Amino acid sequence: MSMRWMVTGSRGQLGTCLVRQLESSAGDELLGHADLPELDVAERAPVEAWLRGAPGGPPDVLVNA
């Protein structure tokens, strides 16, 4: 079963590796990734808007790296 992912903190070491892995994965789909300053996870409203804007609806998995 493929999973739909979104990743925050995508410019850090873990986030960068995870995004690369998901982009090359045949089974899973990376819907989006973001980091500061475009997305501050300390602010609820922008995160909710970002999730609502995901293609095809919200992800199955959200990782804050």
Order of alpha helices (4+ residues) and beta strands (2+ residues): beta-alpha-beta-alpha-beta
